[in-house]
Amino acid sequence: MLKAFFQTFGCRVNQYETEVLREKILAGGLSKETEAFENADLCVINTCTVTKEADKDALRLLRRISRRNPAARLVVTGCLASRSPKEILEAAPAATVVGNDAKEHIPALLGCAPAPAFAGVTGLAGRTRAFVKIQDGCNMHCAYCIIPAIRPALSCKPIGELETEIRGLVERGVRELVLCGVRLGRYLVRDERGRRVDFPGMLDLLLDLPGDFRLRLSSLEITDLTDRLVDVLVRREGKLCPSFHVPLQSGSDPVLRRMERWYTAGFFARRVAALRERWPDAGVFTDVMVGFPGETRALYDESRRFIAELGFSGLHVFRYSKRPGTPAARWKDHVDEDELVDRARDMRELDGRLRADFAKRAVGSRRRVLVEEGGAHPEGLSEHFLRVRFDRPPGDGLVWADVVATNGPLALAQKA
């Protein structure tokens, strides 16, 4: 029996796409998965290229596989494979490189399944949380981002296929479904009758499906957080998680303009205020980039003050990473590396305080928690994206829990 190793770098879209490949390659019982690439017959590596660190991590693994298991068939796909197949072949000369545009054909290439086939995930046996990709592609061309050059075409999963996929996952015991896409809010299709189904309309349709499950949204741009979408979010509270990841990147307008983002800090703050007015306890998380070219210390301080005052629930902090082929990579006013590290450390300290404050506000509340880890210290994730630790085994799936204390960003709870 063929032993297959899978490794994913990067975003939830990549994680979902690896799950599709895993399911099709393992279908039929002729292959089994191994967690060690050293004893694998097949290694499938799905790469990311958002930052140079993502490139380095993937290339480092490819060199290790080539050195320690040269007999394995190595298939490399994902965004780095699309952007720079040459770098991959320099690290692993025997690799088969497949770009994103042909990723779905990998199972057929390996003789595992015909292609194209149904693009969704149908298995996930024994898992209670799953990513579901509904959209791909971005055409916004921010000055620092390479992704529009790699995934330029906007595409969306047909609503009928999406409903079928959700029904199947719920029937198999999945209790939380995370909708993901490169530009999630750009979902727009026609149904079988030719009727327009946009992002808010799609959510309404999915939330009408039967079963004990909840939907969570992955990253959503602030301009897609419209009043109409907020109406749907509030009306469907209970099945839709009140947790939102809305990328800011910078709280300084001059930096946002150089980034070629399409909103101001003031607009961002007004949209968050509109959400909180309707849903006061919603969790709002964000991406923050530090050290973008031309970001002086004063502009950084302006951004940090804005972020602290807005009171996010948590931050995902990134140092600017030069991406060849983007406008920002050609600019001369790059921030010194030591200053980059210092700003990232400072912003991550702020993140720790914001997450601790977010957890403290939950004390005394009752939350519905998806149990993810058992053992001596069982943990799970609340609907507000709060990490919860139980004082005793709570059971499986979605359970109600009373938050009694916190330990930094961790909520301590007992089963209700």
N, C-alpha and C positions, 0 to 999 in steps of 0.2 A: 504494500500500500504506500502510495506517495505521501510524503510528509511535507506540509506547506507552512511556511513562516510568513507572517504579514506584519508590516510596520507602517504606521502612518505618522507623518509630520504635518503640523499646521491645523487648519480650521475645522469646524464641524462639517463643512461641505466635504472636505477631504476624508474625514472620518466616515461619513455616510457612504462615500464612493468606495472606500475600502471595504465596507460591510457588504455592499452589493457584490464586489469581486469575490470576497471570502465565501459568500453564500453560494455563488455559482460554481466556484472552483471545488468546493467541498460537496456539492450536490452529487447524489448517486452513490456515495459511500466508497468511492475509489481513492479518496484522499482524506487525510486527517490533518488537523492543525497541530503544530508544535510551537512552543514558546521560545525555543532555542534555535537560532539560525545555524549553529554549528552542526546540527544533525538533520537539517532540512534537505530535501531534494529540490524544493522550489522556494525561492524567496521573492516576494512581491513587495516592493517598497514604493509607497505613495508619498511624493516629496512636496515641499513647500518652498517658496522663494520670496516671501514677503520681506524678509530681512537677510542680511549676510550671515547671521547666526543660524538661521534656518538652513541656508545652503551648507554651511560648515557641518552642522549636525548630520545632515543626510549624506554628505560626501564622506564623512568619517565612518559612518556605518557601512557604506558601500566598500570602502577600503578594507574594513575588518572582515566583511563577508568574503571578499575576493581572496584575502590572505588566509583565512581560517577554514573556509569551505569552498575551495575553487571548483569542486565538482558540481555544486548546486547550480541549477538554472536560475539566473537572476533577471527579473523583470522590473524595470524602473519606470514609473509613470509620475504624473502630477505636474505641478507648476514649474519646478526646476527642470524637469524633462522637456517641457515645452519651451522654456526660455533658453536653456543652454545644454543641449544634449552632449556637446563636446566636453564640458566639464565632467559629466557623468562617465563618459567613456575613458577619460583620462584617469579617473579614480577606479573604474571597473571596466577594463577593456572588453570583457566577455559579456557584458550586460546587454540585454535587449531593451532598447529605450522606446517607450510609447508615450506620445504626448497626450494631453487632455482630450484632444479632439478624437482620439481613437481608443480612449481608455475602456469604453464599454465593449470593445472587441477582444480584450485580453483573454477572457475565458475561451473564446473560439480559437484564438491563436494557440492556446495551450491544449486544445482538443477537449475542453470540459463542457462546453455548451454552445449551441448555435447563437449567432448574433446578427442583428440586434434582437434582444428578447425584452420581456417586461423589465423596466428600469428600476422598479422598486425593490424594497426589502420585504420578504415574506416570512422569514424565519425568526431569529432572535429568541429561540426557545430558552426559557428559564430567566430571561432578562426582563426587568421591569421599567427600563428607561431606554428610549431609542431616539436617534436623530432621523429626521425625514427631510430630505432635500426636495424643495418645491420650486427652486429657481436657480438659474446660473447666469453668469456674465455681468459685466459692469462697463458702462461707457462714459463715466464721469471724468476720468483723466486728471486726478489730483496730481500735483507736481512731484510728489515723492513716491507714487505708487506704480508698481510694474504690472499689477493684476489686469488692468484693462487691455494691456498688450498681449496678455496670455489667455484671458477669458473674455474676449471682446463682445461676443454675440449674446444678446439677451434671449433667454429661453425659459419657459415655464412648464411644469408638469401638467398635463391635461387634468381637469378637475375630476373626471371619472376615474382615472388611474390613481389619483391621490386619495379619493374616497375609498377605493378598493384596498389600497395599501394600509390606510389607517384602520379600516375594519379588520383586516387580517391581523395586524399587530395587536389590537385590543383583544381580539378573540384568543390570541396566544399568550395573554397575560401581561402585556405591556401597559403600564399605568401612567407613564408620562411620555409624551411625544414632543420633541423639540423641533419646531419647524425652522429650517435653515436655508440660506441662499447667500449668494454674493451680494445681491441687492434685494433683500427679502421683500421690502415694501413695493417693489416693481412688479409683483405678481399680477398678471393680466392675461386671461384666456377667454375663449368662447366655449360654452358648453355644447352638448350634442344638438341643442336646438338653435344654436347660433347666438345665444344670449351672452352678454358681457359679464364676466366674473372677475372682479378686481380683488385686491388684498382683503379689505373688510368683508366683502361678499363671500370670499372663500372661507374666511374664519367662521362666519355664520353657518355655512353649510357643514363644515367639519364638526362644529360644536353641537349640531343637531344629531350627529350620529350616536347610536345607542352604546351604552357601556360605561363602566366606572373608570374614567381616565381624565387626565387634564392635559391641556396644551400649553407649551411654553414657547415664546418667541426668542430666536437668537438675535443677532445684531440688527438693529433697525435705525435707519438714518432719521435725523430729527425732522426733516422736511416731509417724511412719510408718516409722522405722528400727527395726523390731521384730526380736526374736530370730529369728523365722521368715524375715523378709526377709534378715537377715544370713546365715542358713543357705544360702539360695539364692545370694546373692552370692558366698560363699566356694566353694560347690560348683561354680559355673559360672565360676570364675576362668579367664581366658584369652580367653573371648568377651565377658565383661562387664568394662568398664573399672573399675579400682579407684580411682575419683575421684568424690567426692561433694560436692555443693553443698548445705549444710544451713543455712538462715537462722537466725542467732542474734538479731540486732537489738540486743541489749544483754546485757552480762554482769552487770548489776545487777538483783537481784530487785525492788526497789521500782519501777524503771523498767519492767521486764517486766510487773508488775501494772498499772501505769497504761496501758501499751500494750494491755492485755487480751490478751496472749499467754497460752498455756495450759500453760506449763511453767516450771520454775525453772532458774536457772543450774546448780544442782547436778544436776538431772535431765539437762540437756543434756550436762554433762561425763560422767555415767555412761554415757550411750548412746554417746558418742564413744569412751570407754574400751572398751566392749563390742565395738565395731567393730574398734578397733585390736588388741584381744587376739586376734581371729580373723584379722585382715588387717593385720599390723603396718605395712606400707609403703603403706597406702591414703592417697591425698591427700584432705584434708578442707578444703574452702573454705567461706566463710560470708559472709552479708550483715551489715553493721554500720551502724546508724543513730546518728548523733551529734546532740545538741541537741534531743532530744524534750522537749516542754514539761514543766517540773518537774525536768529532769535538771540537778542542781547540778554544780559542778566536782568535788565529792567523789564523787558518784555516777558521773560520767564516769570519774574515775580508777579507781574500783572496777571498772567495766566493762573499761577498758583492761588492768588487771592480770590479770583473768580471761582475756581474749583472748590476752595474751602467754603466760600460763602454760599454756593449753591447747595452744598450739603449732600453730595452723592452718597450712595450706599457702599460704594467701593470703586476702585480704579484698576484698570489694566494699563500698566505703565510700560512704555517702549522708548528706547533711545532711538533717535533718528539713524536710519541705516541707508547708506548710499546705494542706490539701485541703478546700475548702468542702463542707459536708455530712457531714463526719466529726466525732465527738465532740471530738477533740483540737483542731480548728480553733476551737472555742468557748471553750477555756480561756485564762486570762489570763497564765499564767506561762511565756510563750514566751522562749526563750533569745535573747540579743542576737545580731545578725547577725555582728558581728566575732568573737564567741566561737564561733559556729557554724563560721566559716571556720577559726579557729585549731584547733578540735578535729578538724575534717576533715583539716587538714594534718598534725596530729600522728598521727592514726590511719593516714593514707596512708604516712607514714614507717615506721610499724610494719609495714604491709603490705609495703613494699619489703624490709624485713629478713626477714620471714617467707618471702617468695617466694625470696629469695636463699638462705636456709637450706635450703628445700625443694629447690632446684636442686643445692646442694652435696651433699646426701645421695644424689643419684643418680650422682655420679662413681664410676666403676668398675663400674657396672651395665650390663646389656644391656636395652634397651627396644625395644618395637615401636612404630614411629612412622608416623603417617599423613602422607605428604608432601603439603603444601598449596601451597608456593611453590617455583618453580624459579629460574632465572637465576643470577647470580653468587653469591648467598648463599641456597641452597635451605634451606627451613625446613619444619618439620612439628610435629605434636602427638603426644606420647607417650600411652600408655594412662593415665598418671597425670595428664594435663592439664598436662604440662610442655612449654614451648616449646623446641624443639630446632633448632639450626642445624648443618648438615652442612659438612664441609670440602671436599666435592666432590659433584657430582650423584649422588643416591642411586637414581634411578629413580622409578617411580610407585607409587601405592597404599600398602600396608602393608609396611614394610621393618624389618629388625632393625638396631639401631644401638648402638654402644658409646659411652657417655658418658665423655669424657676430661677435660673441664674445664668451668668455668662462667664466665659474665660477668654478674654480678648475677643476675637471675631467669632468664637464658637459659642453657640447657645447650648445650655444644659437643660434637659427636659425629662419629664416622666410621661409615660403613656397615659392619656386621659381615660 
